């Protein structure tokens, strides 16, 4: 405002400013397998930042905490977060997270330095599927039984019967346990012995177990014979 000696005043607008004290509106979404109501993974999980902000995001930070609240991973980056983040379950030193529950936190700041935060919980499960193998001979057949008692469902299993020189004589696969596979002994010659087995099991999280049995014929199997009905002849 300018005031002259004669009392006249001249008011001019020199500029304007806007007070921004509202933090950005953000959400956090996790893409992964859900087990017992929890997002669970073993190798990689997709993290999706959802930003509903009036002001541009100038920096963001991704934080992981264990269930005790201790921070075990943090990475701050300038600019706007990408549409998707891929996390492999490792801390700042490149070590894999142990099995357990973790809180993933996304923090974002706008150009007025207002900070917003969104979080979700996830579960890490690294253990390999436990597999029990039983074998037995029934008549002229080798029976291989596969058993699994883990609470994580199986995605698939595969069993390859292989000869001594590495030739695959039979392949069986499936997606559930228990499973029984029959191998006819007539398909096995002396040149093919020992009969080995290569077994692969993968659960729905991607954890895998590989088991190699050098000789299925001697792998703790029981020999069983089919019972025959006795025939009685009465002489008079």
BALUM-258158 format. One record per residue (C-alpha): chain; x, y, z. Coordinates in steps of 0.1 Angstrom, whole numbers, plus 5000, padded with zeros to 4 digits. Last residue first. Example, Ala and Ser with C-alpha at 12.3 -4.5 7.8 and 13.67 -1.06 7.14 Angstrom:
// BALUM-258158
SITE, c, east, north, up
SITE, A, 5137, 4989, 5071 $
SITE, A, 5123, 4955, 5078 $
This chain:
// BALUM-258158
SITE, c, east, north, up
SITE, A, 4851, 3611, 5010 $
SITE, A, 4879, 3636, 5003 $
SITE, A, 4874, 3672, 5009 $
SITE, A, 4893, 3696, 4987 $
SITE, A, 4901, 3730, 5002 $
SITE, A, 4911, 3760, 4981 $
SITE, A, 4931, 3787, 4999 $
SITE, A, 4924, 3822, 4986 $
SITE, A, 4956, 3839, 4974 $
SITE, A, 4972, 3868, 4992 $
SITE, A, 4991, 3892, 4971 $
SITE, A, 5027, 3893, 4980 $
SITE, A, 5045, 3920, 4998 $
SITE, A, 5082, 3931, 4998 $
SITE, A, 5088, 3960, 5020 $
SITE, A, 5108, 3990, 5009 $
SITE, A, 5137, 4006, 5027 $
SITE, A, 5152, 4021, 4995 $
SITE, A, 5166, 3989, 4980 $
SITE, A, 5146, 3988, 4948 $
SITE, A, 5145, 4026, 4946 $
SITE, A, 5183, 4028, 4942 $
SITE, A, 5200, 4062, 4940 $
SITE, A, 5172, 4082, 4955 $
SITE, A, 5175, 4119, 4945 $
SITE, A, 5153, 4144, 4964 $
SITE, A, 5146, 4180, 4953 $
SITE, A, 5125, 4203, 4975 $
SITE, A, 5111, 4236, 4963 $
SITE, A, 5096, 4267, 4978 $
SITE, A, 5076, 4286, 4952 $
SITE, A, 5048, 4299, 4974 $
SITE, A, 5023, 4273, 4960 $
SITE, A, 5045, 4244, 4971 $
SITE, A, 5071, 4227, 4948 $
SITE, A, 5081, 4191, 4949 $
SITE, A, 5108, 4175, 4927 $
SITE, A, 5117, 4138, 4929 $
SITE, A, 5145, 4120, 4909 $
SITE, A, 5143, 4082, 4914 $
SITE, A, 5170, 4056, 4906 $
SITE, A, 5167, 4021, 4893 $
SITE, A, 5200, 4003, 4898 $
SITE, A, 5198, 3986, 4874 $
SITE, A, 5191, 3993, 4837 $
SITE, A, 5215, 3966, 4823 $
SITE, A, 5198, 3940, 4845 $
SITE, A, 5165, 3949, 4829 $
SITE, A, 5136, 3969, 4842 $
SITE, A, 5103, 3973, 4823 $
SITE, A, 5090, 3940, 4837 $
SITE, A, 5093, 3955, 4872 $
SITE, A, 5063, 3976, 4864 $
SITE, A, 5065, 4010, 4881 $
SITE, A, 5034, 4021, 4901 $
SITE, A, 5031, 4056, 4916 $
SITE, A, 5011, 4063, 4948 $
SITE, A, 5003, 4099, 4959 $
SITE, A, 4995, 4114, 4993 $
SITE, A, 4995, 4142, 4983 $
SITE, A, 4983, 4166, 4956 $
SITE, A, 4994, 4183, 4924 $
SITE, A, 5006, 4155, 4901 $
SITE, A, 5034, 4140, 4882 $
SITE, A, 5048, 4107, 4868 $
SITE, A, 5077, 4101, 4845 $
SITE, A, 5089, 4067, 4833 $
SITE, A, 5121, 4051, 4819 $
SITE, A, 5142, 4082, 4819 $
SITE, A, 5177, 4072, 4807 $
SITE, A, 5205, 4082, 4831 $
SITE, A, 5228, 4052, 4824 $
SITE, A, 5217, 4034, 4856 $
SITE, A, 5181, 4038, 4846 $
SITE, A, 5158, 4066, 4857 $
SITE, A, 5123, 4068, 4872 $
SITE, A, 5113, 4104, 4872 $
SITE, A, 5089, 4117, 4899 $
SITE, A, 5072, 4151, 4897 $
SITE, A, 5053, 4172, 4922 $
SITE, A, 5031, 4202, 4918 $
SITE, A, 5016, 4233, 4935 $
SITE, A, 5015, 4218, 4970 $
SITE, A, 4995, 4234, 4998 $
SITE, A, 5013, 4250, 5027 $
SITE, A, 5003, 4232, 5059 $
SITE, A, 5031, 4206, 5056 $
SITE, A, 5024, 4169, 5060 $
SITE, A, 5036, 4154, 5027 $
SITE, A, 5037, 4118, 5016 $
SITE, A, 5049, 4101, 4984 $
SITE, A, 5043, 4064, 4979 $
SITE, A, 5064, 4044, 4954 $
SITE, A, 5051, 4010, 4944 $
SITE, A, 5074, 3986, 4925 $
SITE, A, 5054, 3960, 4906 $
SITE, A, 5058, 3923, 4899 $
SITE, A, 5038, 3911, 4929 $
SITE, A, 5037, 3941, 4952 $
SITE, A, 5071, 3956, 4959 $
SITE, A, 5074, 3984, 4984 $
SITE, A, 5086, 4020, 4986 $
SITE, A, 5080, 4049, 5010 $
SITE, A, 5091, 4085, 5005 $
SITE, A, 5085, 4113, 5029 $
SITE, A, 5087, 4149, 5017 $
SITE, A, 5090, 4181, 5037 $
SITE, A, 5084, 4212, 5016 $
SITE, A, 5112, 4237, 5018 $
SITE, A, 5110, 4264, 5044 $
SITE, A, 5111, 4300, 5033 $
SITE, A, 5078, 4314, 5047 $
SITE, A, 5077, 4352, 5050 $
SITE, A, 5044, 4368, 5062 $
SITE, A, 5030, 4402, 5053 $
SITE, A, 5015, 4432, 5071 $
SITE, A, 5004, 4464, 5055 $
SITE, A, 5013, 4501, 5059 $
SITE, A, 5005, 4536, 5048 $
SITE, A, 5022, 4569, 5057 $
SITE, A, 5019, 4605, 5048 $
SITE, A, 5044, 4633, 5052 $
SITE, A, 5040, 4670, 5045 $
SITE, A, 5073, 4684, 5033 $
SITE, A, 5056, 4713, 5013 $
SITE, A, 5069, 4696, 4982 $
SITE, A, 5051, 4663, 4991 $
SITE, A, 5065, 4636, 5013 $
SITE, A, 5058, 4599, 5011 $
SITE, A, 5062, 4570, 5036 $
SITE, A, 5054, 4534, 5027 $
SITE, A, 5055, 4508, 5056 $
SITE, A, 5058, 4471, 5053 $
SITE, A, 5051, 4453, 5086 $
SITE, A, 5066, 4418, 5090 $
SITE, A, 5054, 4384, 5102 $
SITE, A, 5078, 4354, 5104 $
SITE, A, 5104, 4332, 5086 $
SITE, A, 5138, 4348, 5086 $
SITE, A, 5144, 4377, 5062 $
SITE, A, 5171, 4370, 5036 $
SITE, A, 5204, 4389, 5040 $
SITE, A, 5214, 4415, 5015 $
SITE, A, 5228, 4439, 5041 $
SITE, A, 5199, 4463, 5039 $
SITE, A, 5175, 4434, 5045 $
SITE, A, 5163, 4409, 5020 $
SITE, A, 5127, 4396, 5012 $
SITE, A, 5129, 4399, 4974 $
SITE, A, 5109, 4431, 4970 $
SITE, A, 5095, 4442, 4936 $
SITE, A, 5080, 4477, 4936 $
SITE, A, 5052, 4487, 4913 $
SITE, A, 5038, 4521, 4900 $
SITE, A, 5071, 4538, 4907 $
SITE, A, 5075, 4562, 4936 $
SITE, A, 5077, 4599, 4927 $
SITE, A, 5110, 4617, 4933 $
SITE, A, 5139, 4611, 4956 $
SITE, A, 5144, 4577, 4972 $
SITE, A, 5146, 4565, 5008 $
SITE, A, 5154, 4528, 5017 $
SITE, A, 5148, 4512, 5050 $
SITE, A, 5151, 4476, 5062 $
SITE, A, 5152, 4459, 5096 $
SITE, A, 5133, 4484, 5117 $
SITE, A, 5125, 4468, 5151 $
SITE, A, 5087, 4469, 5159 $
SITE, A, 5086, 4435, 5177 $
SITE, A, 5066, 4421, 5148 $
SITE, A, 5095, 4429, 5124 $
SITE, A, 5097, 4462, 5106 $
SITE, A, 5102, 4470, 5070 $
SITE, A, 5105, 4506, 5056 $
SITE, A, 5101, 4521, 5021 $
SITE, A, 5107, 4558, 5019 $
SITE, A, 5094, 4585, 4995 $
SITE, A, 5106, 4618, 4981 $
SITE, A, 5092, 4648, 4962 $
SITE, A, 5056, 4637, 4957 $
SITE, A, 5038, 4663, 4936 $
SITE, A, 5008, 4681, 4953 $
SITE, A, 4972, 4671, 4949 $
SITE, A, 4980, 4635, 4960 $
SITE, A, 4962, 4602, 4955 $
SITE, A, 4992, 4579, 4955 $
SITE, A, 4987, 4542, 4954 $
SITE, A, 5020, 4524, 4960 $
SITE, A, 5020, 4488, 4948 $
SITE, A, 5043, 4462, 4964 $
SITE, A, 5049, 4430, 4945 $
SITE, A, 5064, 4401, 4964 $
SITE, A, 5095, 4379, 4957 $
SITE, A, 5109, 4347, 4970 $
SITE, A, 5090, 4332, 4999 $
SITE, A, 5056, 4348, 5001 $
SITE, A, 5026, 4352, 5023 $
SITE, A, 4998, 4378, 5023 $
SITE, A, 4978, 4368, 5054 $
SITE, A, 4942, 4356, 5058 $
SITE, A, 4953, 4320, 5066 $
SITE, A, 4973, 4319, 5034 $
SITE, A, 4971, 4346, 5007 $
SITE, A, 4995, 4345, 4979 $
SITE, A, 5009, 4378, 4967 $
SITE, A, 5002, 4413, 4955 $
SITE, A, 5005, 4439, 4983 $
SITE, A, 4987, 4473, 4982 $
SITE, A, 4996, 4505, 5000 $
SITE, A, 4976, 4536, 5001 $
SITE, A, 4984, 4573, 4999 $
SITE, A, 4966, 4607, 5004 $
SITE, A, 4994, 4633, 5006 $
SITE, A, 4997, 4653, 5039 $
SITE, A, 4976, 4685, 5043 $
SITE, A, 4994, 4715, 5056 $
SITE, A, 4995, 4735, 5024 $
SITE, A, 4993, 4773, 5029 $
SITE, A, 4989, 4790, 4996 $
SITE, A, 5006, 4823, 4986 $
SITE, A, 4997, 4854, 4969 $
SITE, A, 5015, 4883, 4952 $
SITE, A, 5021, 4920, 4950 $
SITE, A, 4985, 4931, 4950 $
SITE, A, 4985, 4969, 4948 $
SITE, A, 4968, 4994, 4971 $
SITE, A, 4972, 5031, 4963 $
SITE, A, 4961, 5056, 4989 $
SITE, A, 4952, 5092, 4987 $
SITE, A, 4958, 5113, 5018 $
SITE, A, 4972, 5144, 5001 $
SITE, A, 5007, 5133, 5012 $
SITE, A, 5004, 5100, 4993 $
SITE, A, 4998, 5066, 5008 $
SITE, A, 5013, 5035, 4991 $
SITE, A, 5000, 5000, 5000 $
